[in-house]
Amino acid sequence: MKLYLSYIAMALSLSACSYAPEGSNDAAPQVLTSGVIKENMNQAIKPGDDFFNYVNGTWLDKTEIPADKSSYGGFMVLRDEAQDSVMAIITSTSEGSFAKGTDEQKVGDLYRSYMDMETRNKLGIQPIRPELAKIASIETYDDLAVYLAHSNKYNYGSPFGVGQYVDFKNPSKYMILTWQGGLGLPDREYYFNEDEASQKIRAGYVKHVAKMFTLAGLENGEANAAMIMALETRLAGEHMKKEQTRDMVALYNPVAQADLASLMPKFNWTAFLQEAQLADVDTLIVTQIDYMSALDEIIISTSIADWKTFLNWGLIDSTAGRLNAELDQANFEFYGKQLRGVEEQLPEWRRAVNLLNGNVGEIIGKVYVKRHFPAEAKDRMLVMVDNLLKAYEVSIKALDWMTEATKLQALDKLAKFTPKIGYPNQWKDYSLLTVDSTDLFGNMERSAEVQYQEMLVKQKGPVQKHEWAMNPQTVNAYYNPPMNEIVFPAAILQPPFFNMEAEDAVNYGAIGAVIGHEIGHGFDDSGSTFDGDGVLRDWWTDADKTEFKLRTGKLVAQYDSYEALEGLNVNGEFTLGENIGDLGGISIALKAYQASLNSQEAPVI
């Protein structure tokens, strides 16, 4: 589930703040570097004429997008650096000998199992034969329901998924929710857009499916691919559009287990929930309820033979990257090269790093933090976060279009924000995970099983507030609405976003804008539907809600008019939160920096 963004800042004043920020004193100032990378600038350009190229011109002129990437910039540079750091950690374990069951053994052997392409090539599709046999044994729609629950545990591909998230109405507990699925292309629009590029992608996808069936040693690849495309198109036609999935109120549809049969009378929910080990769950949150209702008829009107073909494809598609080199490369040829325009696969070691981050990420994260995130960096970040929160407080109070009743609720929410900086206070326990250096596929299955069992255990207790949705070595940040928390992993708190040796102006302009962006998520079109305690409820007056929609509607129209590529416009409704977060984040960061000067003139850097 996507983690969200900001709105209120778009309407905030840029006037100077009147509060006194933390961290100011009369001690002798530390001499800091400017943090500005002059080598990247084109100072021949007047900043008033073209500020973007004034700042970035030389870097743009001398930089090419690497062959293994579809885009390149500060985020990607830092992500590569973080991966280099992670690889150094992995190397120290993969080249050593450690007792079985230790964290070091698990990291080293998981890496070895990925990099052992000789064994992977020798095995071919042998690792998925037991799963293919399970699919072949499906004879009835009841059998299908059981297999869909089984497949969901391993993310093998299914027309819908079932997972866990913090309950929107009661954030002290977890909810079990459904989510629409079944598509091999990124979203429903890929199946219906009639521009030339979309038509080529669809044709390429059908060829890709046929090729993968052949490489997996399965017959009738072309016929199977045509059927899969037709079935996925039918599923896509019932999918909620991606911009509609930002409406948290529309997604929260509690359905008692006893009422699932009314929603989908032809689907055996009893068998599904029994296999999923969720038979004791009283209520499911059915997020895309119209999709699930329509899926009932799609399931029963599609033959068992076709569903078995569909499931075979889901299995091949989801596991290609952990089988042999031929399937892995063929998978890249479509998803990487044709769909994303990437010329070359990531080096094998970088793909291994991605896999390890996804399965033993916090083992690596513990070491990453020790090596790359000093305690004083966390302290300085907490001061910046507090100053950004104060800047938001001043700005909310100054809004001339919002009523006092809504302001009080907004300020209450702001006061309850929980910042998480660098790394979790309690690390994840991987003791149940068994790793074999010669069995990549088995390692991934066992990892999925452990994660699923952990989900079941968590469902019986309160929300684990110490948990993070990202590893410390992730170059990103997020806002989590039902927890009302903003989270900044250690890896994004590195230059150029955050530099302990740089002037405050640089840090406020970089990581400060990111902080402001994430705080703003709490007040955007999605986040603003949650209150300060993380409860999904309407705390806006009708007048303020109308004014909010009027103001954000103008921004939607503005971004709708932007042509990202020839003939391809931005979807302003879908990107609304991100767009406002960017605009609001930098403006609030500027206000926080100005306030940090305590009415003194800003230093020249």
N, C-alpha and C positions, 0 to 999 in steps of 0.2 A: 504494500500500500504506500502510495506516495506520501511524503512528508512535506509540509506546506509553507506558505509565504505571506506577503504584506499588502496592506492598503492604506491605512490611516495617514501614513507619512506623505502621500501625494498631495494632501490638502493642507499640510502644515506650513506655518510661516518660517522663513529663514532668518527671522530677527534674532539678535543675540540673546543667549539664555542668561538668566539672572541667578542661577544657583551656583554654589561653590563646589567644585568637583573634589573627589577624593584624591589623595596622593600628593597634594601640594604642601610645601613647607618652606622654611627659610634656609635650609641647608645649601651648601655650595652645589651648584648644578653640575651634573655629570656631563662631560663633553661627549657628544654623540655624533655619529656620522650622518650625512644627509639622507642616506637610503635611496637617493635618486640615481638611477643608472643612466648617466649621460651618454654612454656609448650607444644606447638604444634610440636616442633622440635625433631628430633632424632639425637642428637649430637654425638652418637656413630658411625654414618656414616660420612665418609670423604666427604665434599662438592664437591671435585673434582671427586669423584667416582660416586655419585648419588645426584646431588643437589636437585632434586625434593623431594626425600625422606628425605634428610637432613633437609629440611625446614618443610615438612609436615608429616613426618613419624609417630610421636606419635599420632597426630590427626587422621591419617588414621587408625591406629591400634585400637584406642579406640572409633571410630565413626562408627555407622551403619546408613544406609540410612533409614530414618523414613518410616513407613508403608504407609503413605499417600503421598509419593513422589517417583518419578522415578530416581531422582538424588539428590545429596546433596553437598554443598560446601559453600564458602563465600557468594555468591549471595543469595542462599536460606536461609542461616542463617539470613542475613540482611533483606530479604523479610519477614521472620517470625517476626522479631523484629518490622519492620514497621507496619505489620498487628496488632501486639499487641498494638502498639501506636494508630493506627486507632480505634481499638476496645475500647480503653479507651475513645476516643472522642465520639464514637457512644453510649457507655453506659451512658455518661452524658446527652445525648439527649433522649435515649429510656426510661430512668427511670424518666424523668421529664415530666411536663405538659406545653406545649407551644401553643401559639395562632396559629390557622390554617393559613397556608400560609407562616409562618416563616421558615427560613432555618432549625432551630432546629426541628420543627414539621416534615418537610419533611424527614430529616435524621432518626429521631426516628421512624416514622410510616413506612417508607420503610423497616427498619430493622425488625420491629415487623411483618410486612406482610410476610416477608421471613421466620421468625422463627416460625410463627403460623402454624405448620404442622397439627394441629388438623383441622383447617379450610380448609387447602389445601387438606387433605385427604377426608374430607366430600364433597368437591366440585368435586373431581376426575377430569374427563375430561370436566366437564361442562363449564369451561371458554373457551374451544376451539370449542364448538359446533356451535356458530355463524359462525366461520371461516370455519368449515367443511361444513356448509350449503352453504356458498358462493361458495366453490369448487364444491359441488354437483350441483349447478345451472349452471355451465359452459356447454354450448351446442355446441358452434362453436369455430373455431380458432380465430375469432375476440374476443369472450368472453375470450378466453385464454390469448390473448394479454393484455386485460384490467386487468385480475387478476394478471398476472405477474408483472405489474406495481404496483398494490396494495400490493402484497406480498413483493416486493422490499423495500417498506417503512418500513416494520416490520422485515426484514431479516428472513422470514419464509422458505426460500429455493426456488431457481429458477435456470433455466439453464444458466442465466446470471444476473449480477447485474449492477446497474447504480448508480454512486456516484459522488462526487465532490472532486477536488484537485486543487492545484495551477497550472495554465497553464504553461506548460514547455516552450512555446515560448514567452509568455507574462506574467511574474510572478507578474504583478500588478493586474491581474484579475484571476477569477476562471474558470475552465473548467468542463464540465460534461463529464464523461467518462464511458465506459462499461468495464466489467471485466468478464472473463469466470467463470462458476460456475457449479452447479448441482451435485457435487460429495459428497458422504457421507464419503468417505475415504480421508486421508490427501492430496494426489495428484495422478496424473495419473499413476505413476509407480506402485502403490499398485494394480492396476487392471491388470497389464501385467507381473510383475516379476513372474518367475516360481520357485523360491526357495521354500523350504518347509514352511518356516515361512509365506511368502506371501500367499501361498495357504491356510494355516490355517486361516489367517486373513480374506481372502475373504469368506471362508466357515462360519467363525464366524460372519461376517457381515450379511450374508444372514439369519442366524438363529436369529440374533439380530433384524433385521427388522421384521421378522415374529412374534417374541415375542412381539415387541412393538405394532404392529397392534392388536394383541390379547388383550394386556393390555388396549389398547385404545377402546376396544369394537367393533372393525371393523372386518369384515369377510374376509375369504380367505387370511389369513396371509402368508402362505407358497407360494401360487401362486403369490401374490403381491410382495413378497420379491424377487422371481426369476425374475419377470419382471423388478423390479427396478434395480437389479444388471445388467441385460442385457442392460437397457437403460443408466445407469450410465457408463457402460463399453464403450458404443458407444460414449457418450459425452467425456469420458476420451481420447478416441482415437483421438479426434480432438483438445484436449487441447494443448496449447503451453507448452513445458517442462519448469520446474521451473527455470533451469539455463538460458533459453532463455528470461525469463521475467526480467532479469537484464539488458537487452539491451533497454535503454530508447528511442533510436532512432527508433527501430523497433516497440515500443509500441505507438509512437505518430503518429496516423493516423487520421487526421481531415476529417470528412465526413459531408458535408452539409445536413441539414434535408431533403432537396429535393432529395438528392442522396441516402438516406437510402433504398429507395424502389429498387434501382438498386443493392445494396449489399444484401438485403434480400427481394426479390420480393414477397414472399409468406407470409410475416409477416406484420401485420397491425401496422406499426410504428405510424400512426396518432392516433389510439386508445390508444396505449401504452403511448405516450407522453402526450396526453390529460389527462389520468388518473393519470399520474405521475406529473401533473402540470408543465410540461416542454415544452409545445407546443410553447412557445416563444423563445426557445433556437435555435439559427440558426445552430450551428455546434456541433456535438458530436465527442469526441475523441474515436475511436474504437480501443482499445488497442490490443486485439488478433483478428486481422481482418480476418484471415483465419478461426478461430474457428467460428466467427459469420456468416461468409458466409456458412460454413458447417452446422451450427445450423439451418439455414433456411430450409434445406431439412429434417433434423432430426425432426423438429417440425411438418411439414406437413405429414411426413410419419409415425408418431406415432399417434395412435388413441386418440381421446379425452378421452375415458375411461382410457387409460393408463396414460395420462397426469394428470387426476384427482387423480389417485392412487399415482403418483409421487408427486403431490402437497400435498396430505394427509400425505405422509411420511415426506416431508419437514417441514410441520407444526408440526407433532408429534416430530420429531427429534430436532427441534430448540426450542421447548417449554417444553420438558420433565423436565428440571431442575427447572421449576417454577410451575409444577403441583403437583401431589401427590408423596408420598415417594416411592411408588412401581415403578412408571415410572422413577423417579429420580435415584433410585438404579439400575434398569435395564440398564439405560443409562450408568451409571458408570461401570457396569460389563463388557460392551464391550469396550467403549472408554477409560476408565481408566485402568481396570484390564488387558484385553486381548491386547489392542492396545499399551498401555504405560507401562504395567508391574507393575502398582501400586496396592498394596495389599488392601488398605483401602481408602475410601473417605476421603477428608478433613473434619475436624469437621464442623458441620453445621454453626457455627459462622464464620469460615474462609470463607466458601462459601458465606455467607451473606456479609462479608467485600468485597469480590471480586465484588459482584453485586452492592454494594453501590459505590465502587470506580468507576465503569463503568457508573453510572447513576447520581450520585450527588458528583462526585469526588472533584470538586473544593470547594464545601461547606466545606467538611472535610479538604481539603488541606489548607484552610485559617487558621484553628485552628492548624493543624499539624505544619505549619511553625512557628506560634507563640510559640509553645511549644518546637520545636526541631531544629530550624535553626536560630541562632543569626546573626545579621547584619554583624558582623566581619568575619563570615565564608564566606559570599558572597564576601567581600572585598579581603580576602586572596585567594579565588578561582580565582577572576579576575586577580590577579597578576600572579598566576600560568598559567592561560590560555594565558596571554600575553607573558610569558616566553616561553611557548611551541610554540606559533606562531612565535616568534623570532628564535627559534631553527629550525623550518621548513624553515624559510626564509634563514638562513645560509646554510642549507643543500641543498635547491633547487639551490641556487647560485653556490654551489660547484659541482653539477652534471656534470660529464664529458661526458655524452652521450646525453644530451639534448641541442638543439640549443638555441641560445639567444632569438629567436623569441618566442618560446614556453615558455621559462623561464619568459619572461616579462609578458605573459598572466597568468602564474601560480602565479607569485608574485602579480599581480593585484588582482587575486582571493583571495589569502591569506590575503591581506590587507583589503578585504571587508567582511571577516568573521564576523558574529554577534554572540557573546556568550550570552546565556541566562542562568542565574544561580539561582537555588533554587525554584523560583516561578514566575508566570506572574505578570506584573505590573498592569494588569487590570483583575479582576476576572470575571468569567462567571456568567451570570444572569440566575437564575433558576425560575424567577417569574411566568413563564407560566406553570410550571409543577405542577400538582395536585397529591397529594399522599394520599391514603386511607390505614389505618392500617389493614384492613380486605380484601384487594383486590390486592394481589401480581401480578396476571396476568394483571389486568387493569392498575396497576402502570407501568408495563413494556411497555404496549401498549402506554400509554400516554407519557412516556419518549421517545419512538421511534417517535411518532407523533411530539413532540416538536422539537426533533433533526432534523427531516425532514423539518419542517417548517423553522427552523433556516437556514438550507442549502439553501432553496429557497430564503430567504431574502438576504443571503450573495451573491447569484449568481447575484443579481442586482447591487452590489456595488464593491468597490475595496477590495483587499485581506486584511484581518484583521491580520496585522503583530504581534499584541500583543498576539494572541492565541497560546496555547501550545497543542501539541499532546499527552502529558503525564501529569498526576497529580503530584503535589509536593511530594506525598507519594509513588511514583513509584520508585523502585530500578532499574534504567536503565538510559540510555542516548541515544541521537540520533543526527544524522546529517540530515538536510532537504535540498536537492539539490536546488530546485527552490527558496528557501529563503536564501540559503547559510548561514545557522545558525547551531550552535552546542548548544545542550540543555542538561543541567544537573539538574534534579530535586533534591530537598532537601534530599530525602530519600537515594540517593546514596552517598551523601556528609556526611556520617556518618562512624565511625570506622567499619571495618578495611580499607575502601577505603580512608577516609579523616578524620583526627583527629587533631583538633586544638591544642592539647597538645603534639603532636608527632613531632619528628625531620623531617626536610624537606625531607631527604632521603626516609623515609617511605611514605610520601605523594606523592612525585614524582614517586616512584615506584608503587604506587597503583592508586590513582585517576589521577596522571600525565600520566600514561599509557593509562587510559581511555580517557583523553583529547586528547592525541596524536592519539589514535585510531579513535576518531570521526573527528578530523581535517583531518586525512588521507582519510576519506570517500569522501572528496571533490575532491580527486585526484585518486580514484580507477577506476576500469573498468566501473562503472556506473556513479559515481559522476564527473568523469573527462570529461563527455560529456556536463556539464553545466559550464558556465563562471561565473565570479565574481558577475554578476548581477542576477544570477539564470536562465539565458536563455540557453535553449538547443541549442548549436551550436558547430561546430567543430573548436576549437582554437588550435589544434595541427598541426605541420607540418607533411607531409606524412612520412618523415624519422623518426621523433620521435614516431609517432604512430606505425610504423613497429617495432621499437626497443622496445617500451613498450610491444607490444604483444609477442615479442620474450622472453623478460624477465619474464613476467607474465605466459607465457606458461610453462616455466620450473617449476614454483611454482605449477601450476595446475597438472603437471605430478607427482611432488613430493607428493602432497596430494592424488592424485588418487591411489598411491601405498600404502597408509596407510590403514590398516584393522582395522576399529573401533571395530567390532566384527567378529567372525569367519565367513568368507564368505561374509562379508559386508564391502565394501571399501567406503572411503570418496568420495564424488562427488566434485573433486577439482575445477571444473568450477563453480559450484554453490556456493561453500564456499570461492571462491577466495578473495572477498572483506574482509571478516572477517579474513581470514588467514593473509593477508598482513597487515590489521589493527592491529592485535595483534603483529606481528613482528615489524612493523614500530612504533607503539605506544610506546612500551617499549624502543626502541632505541632512539627515539626523547625525551622521558622523561629523559633518562640518560643524553643526551646532555644538556637539559635544567637545570638539577640539577647540572651538572658539571659547567655550566656557572654561576649558582647562587652562587657558592663558591667564585667567584671573584679571581681565582688563588690561593685561600687558600686551605690547606689540609682539606679533608673531616673529620668531627668529627667521632670518634669511638662511635658506638651506641650499 
